[in-house]
Amino acid sequence: MKIFKTILLAAGVSAFILPGQAQDASVNVEQTRQQKGSFHFGLTTALNNTWIKVDNDEPNNEHFKYKTTFHWAPVGAVVGYKFNDRHDVQLEAFLSRQGQNYTITENGDGSGVELGEKRINLTYLQIPLLFKFTTGDATRFNLHVGPQIGFLIKGEEVNEFPEAITLRDRTLMGTYTLAKKEKSDPLFKPAGGFNSIAPMAVLGFGIEKDITDKLYLSGNLRFNYGFTDIRDTEITRSNFDFDRYFLRYNIFGGIQAGIHYTLNKS
């Protein structure tokens, strides 16, 4: 009799609990289904620490010191497709201000009296194609990697000497433009002394947080590494510069934030 009562009690508890568990499981399955086969769109903005790395092969050929340089990537657009709750591909396009500031020095090893400043300011349209792996939860981590191509919209390299200096028997004082590309110049062809196309590799990781069933926020740390010279000649030299440059290429990394809308597949 006691065993019979125990069986009846267990059956009653199961009848009470299992429907709720089944409903929760149904909700979880539905959420997983919504995450699969869905497009998403978004807007981004980023703040980057930007570098123009100089590789020179000659000794006594670095009359400069790097200065910490930050630039804003004010706006970008994202479109992506989520294959499942773990795997995603996304295409981005964003306006990216890049470049580097340097202190021009007296000696070729970056030491000595500070004579002036070199500024390289570049604005690119950057288009990365990224493959993304996520943890799949409502608050989730992601790792993303892929190629990127940049198209130079405008660029300028200038040297500024606030006081008179002597360079190769010439007296220099003021601001001198070494290269300049205007917005009106061709987007896909070298112009003004600059290369117009800059291939890069991208690696990043971050976090995503659902705020509704359609909207989510993202925050990423991202690193971008370039492979080609910013200038359009193999060796660059100017009458207004101490050094010859053999290779100068873009590197930048920073924090990106975004808001995204998911369009579920019907």
C-alpha positions in Angstrom: 0.0 0.0 0.0 2.8 2.4 0.9 4.5 1.6 -2.4 1.3 2.3 -4.3 0.9 5.7 -2.6 4.5 6.6 -3.5 3.9 5.7 -7.1 0.7 7.9 -7.2 2.6 10.8 -5.6 5.4 10.5 -8.1 3.0 10.5 -11.0 1.2 13.6 -9.7 4.5 15.5 -9.3 5.6 14.4 -12.8 2.3 15.6 -14.2 2.8 19.0 -12.6 6.5 19.5 -13.5 7.0 17.9 -16.9 4.6 20.2 -18.8 6.6 23.2 -17.6 9.9 21.5 -18.6 8.4 20.6 -22.0 7.4 24.2 -22.5 10.9 25.5 -21.5 12.4 23.0 -23.9 10.1 24.2 -26.6 11.1 27.8 -26.0 14.8 26.9 -26.1 14.3 25.0 -29.3 12.4 27.9 -30.8 15.2 30.3 -29.8 17.8 28.1 -31.3 15.7 27.9 -34.5 15.5 31.7 -34.6 19.3 31.9 -34.3 19.8 29.7 -37.3 19.5 30.8 -40.9 19.1 34.5 -40.0 20.4 37.7 -41.5 21.6 40.6 -39.4 22.3 44.2 -40.1 24.0 46.9 -38.0 25.9 50.1 -37.5 29.3 50.4 -35.8 31.8 53.0 -34.6 35.4 52.6 -33.4 38.4 54.3 -31.9 41.8 53.0 -33.1 45.4 53.3 -32.2 47.0 53.8 -35.7 50.5 53.2 -36.9 52.5 53.6 -40.1 55.3 51.1 -39.5 58.6 52.1 -41.2 60.9 49.3 -42.4 64.2 50.8 -43.5 67.2 48.8 -44.6 69.8 51.5 -44.3 71.7 52.6 -41.2 71.4 56.2 -39.9 68.2 56.5 -41.8 65.6 57.0 -39.1 65.5 60.7 -38.2 62.2 60.3 -36.3 60.4 58.9 -33.2 56.9 57.4 -33.3 54.2 59.4 -31.5 51.1 57.7 -30.1 48.4 58.4 -32.6 44.6 57.8 -32.2 42.0 58.1 -34.9 38.3 57.7 -35.1 36.5 55.4 -37.4 33.2 57.3 -37.1 30.6 55.1 -38.9 30.3 51.7 -40.4 27.7 49.3 -41.7 27.5 45.5 -41.2 25.5 42.8 -42.9 25.9 39.2 -41.9 24.4 35.7 -42.1 24.2 33.3 -39.2 24.4 29.7 -40.3 23.7 28.4 -36.8 24.1 29.5 -33.2 27.9 29.1 -33.5 29.0 30.1 -37.0 28.5 33.4 -38.8 29.9 35.4 -41.7 29.7 39.1 -42.0 30.7 41.8 -44.5 31.4 45.3 -43.2 32.1 48.7 -44.8 33.4 51.6 -42.6 35.1 54.9 -42.9 38.5 54.7 -41.2 40.8 57.6 -40.4 44.4 56.3 -40.1 48.0 57.5 -40.1 50.8 58.3 -37.8 52.5 61.3 -36.2 56.3 61.4 -35.7 58.8 63.7 -34.1 61.6 64.6 -36.6 65.0 64.3 -34.8 68.5 65.5 -35.5 70.2 62.1 -35.5 69.5 59.1 -37.8 68.8 56.8 -34.8 65.8 58.8 -33.5 67.9 60.7 -30.9 69.1 64.3 -30.6 67.4 67.6 -30.9 63.7 67.6 -31.9 63.5 69.6 -35.2 59.9 69.3 -36.2 57.0 66.9 -36.9 55.9 64.6 -39.6 52.2 63.9 -40.0 50.6 61.2 -42.2 46.8 61.4 -42.3 44.9 58.9 -44.4 41.2 58.2 -44.8 40.1 54.8 -46.1 37.0 53.0 -47.0 37.7 49.6 -45.3 35.8 46.5 -46.3 36.4 43.3 -44.2 34.9 39.9 -44.8 34.9 38.2 -41.5 34.2 34.6 -40.3 32.9 34.7 -36.8 32.6 32.0 -34.1 30.4 32.6 -31.1 29.4 30.8 -27.9 25.7 30.9 -28.8 24.2 32.3 -25.6 22.2 35.5 -25.0 25.4 37.0 -23.7 28.1 35.5 -25.8 31.7 35.8 -26.8 33.0 35.9 -30.3 36.2 35.3 -32.2 36.4 36.7 -35.8 39.0 36.6 -38.5 39.3 37.4 -42.2 40.7 39.5 -45.0 40.2 43.2 -45.5 40.7 45.6 -48.3 41.0 49.4 -48.0 40.4 52.0 -50.6 42.2 55.3 -50.0 39.7 58.2 -50.2 42.2 61.0 -49.3 45.7 61.2 -47.8 48.5 63.7 -47.0 52.1 63.5 -45.7 53.6 66.7 -44.4 56.8 67.8 -42.6 56.6 70.8 -40.4 59.7 72.7 -39.1 58.8 75.5 -36.7 62.3 76.9 -36.7 64.9 77.1 -39.5 67.0 74.0 -40.1 69.6 73.0 -42.7 69.0 69.9 -44.8 71.5 69.0 -47.6 72.7 72.7 -47.9 69.1 73.9 -47.9 67.4 76.0 -45.3 63.9 74.7 -44.3 61.2 76.4 -42.2 57.5 76.0 -42.3 55.2 73.2 -43.6 56.1 71.1 -46.6 53.7 68.7 -48.4 55.5 65.5 -49.5 52.4 63.7 -50.9 48.7 64.4 -51.2 45.7 62.6 -52.6 42.4 64.5 -52.9 38.9 63.2 -52.7 38.4 64.0 -56.3 41.3 61.7 -57.4 40.5 58.2 -58.7 39.5 55.8 -55.9 41.0 52.6 -57.4 44.3 54.1 -58.9 47.4 55.5 -57.3 47.3 59.3 -57.0 49.2 62.1 -55.3 52.1 59.8 -54.4 49.9 57.2 -52.5 48.8 53.7 -53.3 45.0 53.5 -53.5 44.5 49.9 -52.4 45.6 48.4 -49.1 45.0 44.7 -48.3 45.0 43.7 -44.7 44.4 40.8 -42.3 41.9 41.2 -39.4 41.8 39.4 -36.1 39.4 40.2 -33.3 37.3 39.0 -30.4 34.5 40.5 -28.4 31.2 40.2 -26.6 27.6 40.4 -27.8 24.5 41.0 -25.7 20.9 40.5 -26.7 18.7 43.4 -25.6 15.5 42.1 -27.3 14.7 39.1 -29.4 15.7 41.2 -32.5 18.3 43.6 -31.3 21.8 43.0 -29.8 24.8 45.1 -28.9 28.4 44.3 -29.7 31.8 45.3 -28.3 35.0 44.1 -30.0 38.7 44.4 -29.7 40.2 44.3 -33.2 43.7 44.2 -34.8 44.4 45.1 -38.4 47.7 44.4 -40.2 48.7 45.8 -43.6 51.0 44.3 -46.2 51.6 47.0 -48.8 53.4 50.3 -48.9 51.2 53.4 -48.4 53.3 55.2 -51.1 53.2 54.3 -54.8 57.0 53.9 -55.4 59.5 51.3 -54.1 61.8 53.9 -52.6 60.5 57.3 -51.4 62.7 60.4 -51.0 62.0 64.1 -50.8 64.1 67.3 -50.7 62.2 68.1 -47.5 62.9 64.9 -45.6 66.1 63.4 -44.1 65.4 59.8 -44.8 64.8 57.4 -47.7 61.8 55.1 -47.1 61.7 51.5 -48.4 58.4 50.3 -46.9 55.7 51.9 -44.8 52.5 50.1 -44.1 49.3 50.4 -42.0 48.7 48.8 -38.7 45.8 49.7 -36.4 43.8 48.3 -33.6 41.1 49.4 -31.2 37.7 49.2 -29.7 34.6 48.8 -31.9 31.0 49.1 -30.7 27.8 48.3 -32.6 24.1 47.8 -32.6 22.6 45.1 -34.7 19.1 43.9 -35.9 18.4 40.3 -36.6 16.0 39.4 -39.4 14.8 35.9 -38.7 14.2 33.5 -41.6 10.5 32.5 -41.9 
